[in-house]
């Protein structure tokens, strides 16, 4: 029985190692263009990649208010870009209306954060 349990444990560990070795990190998938991606998918992926890169750059700021604004700006800009892709390609009236609402709401908040950074003389990348 002890040998069987050891065998099962070692087998499970070996399978786990093989699976992990075969997986690519999620980030690697984000940067790999797929030949089957449509124009819409390529536009979405490009916008999301830029958004994530810019959001991560905000972590360098020690001032929490600046870090917040610097991180949220690309998040909101990314949301606007995604909504614009929906308006360009989407057909469903409900989703198109949501995209319009997102653009209006996010644009107002983008302007608010940009104004705050300017008024408080806070520079970001």
N, C-alpha and C positions, 0 to 999 in steps of 0.2 A: 504494500500500500504506500509506503514511504517513497519507493522508487517511482510509482505512478504519479504521485503528487509532484515530485521533483521534475519528472518528465513534462507534466502539464504546465508547470510554472515556467520551465525553461522554454517550452514551445511557445507559450503566450508571449514571453519576453522577446523571443526571436521574431515572431510575427510583428510585434509592435515596432521593433527596430527597423525591420524591412519596410514597413508602411511609412514610418517617419522619414526614412532615407529617400523614399521615392516621392515624397510630397515636396512641392516647391512652395516657398513662402508666398503668402497672398500678395505681397508687394511685387513679386516677380511677375505674377499674372497681370497686374495692373499696367505694367509697362510693355507687355507683349501685344503688338497689334495682331489681330486675328484677320486672316484673309477673308473670312466669311462675315465679318462685321459690316453692318449697313452703315450708311453715312450718319444716320441718327445715332447708332451705337458709338461710332467713332467720336462724334461731337460730345456726347455725354461723357465718355471716358476721358477725353482730353480735358474737359471742364472739371471733372472730379479729381483727376490727377493734380491739376494746378491748384485746386482748392485745398486738397490735403497737404500739399507741399507748403503752401503759404500759411495754412493754419499751424502746422508744426513749427514753422519759423518763429511764430509768436511766443513760443515757450522760452525764448532767450531773454525776454524782458523780465527784469526783477520787480518792476512796479506792477502790482496785480491789476490795476486799472488799465494800464497800457497793454499788458498781456491780454486782458479780456477783449479790449477793443481791437487789438491787432489780430487776434484769433477769430473774433466774430465777423470782422469785415470780410475776409475771404469766404467764410461760411455763408454769409448773406449774398455775396457776389456770386458764389457757386450756385446758390438756390435760384437766383435770378437767371443765370445762364441755363440751368436745367429747365426752368419754366419757359424760357425762350425756345428751347429745343422742343418742348411740348407744343407750343404754339405753332412752330414750324412744321411739325410732323404729326401731331396728335389730331385725332378726329372726334373723340368723345366730348360732347358739349360740357359735361360736368368737369372733366379734367382740364379742359381749356379755360373754363371760368376760374377754376382753382389756380391755374397758372397765372392768369391775369391778376388775381387777388394777391398771390405771392409776390409778383413783381412790384405791385403798388406798396404793399406793406414792407417788404424788404428794402426797397429803394429809400423809403422814408427813414428807416433805421440806419441804413448805410450813411445817408446824409447826416444823421444825428451823431453817429460815431466819428465821422470825418470832421465834423464841426467841433466836437469835444476835443479831439486830438489837436486841432489847430488852435482853439481858444486856450488850451492848457499847454501850448507849445511842446507837445509830445510828438517826437518824430518816430516813425516806424520805417521798416524797409521799404 
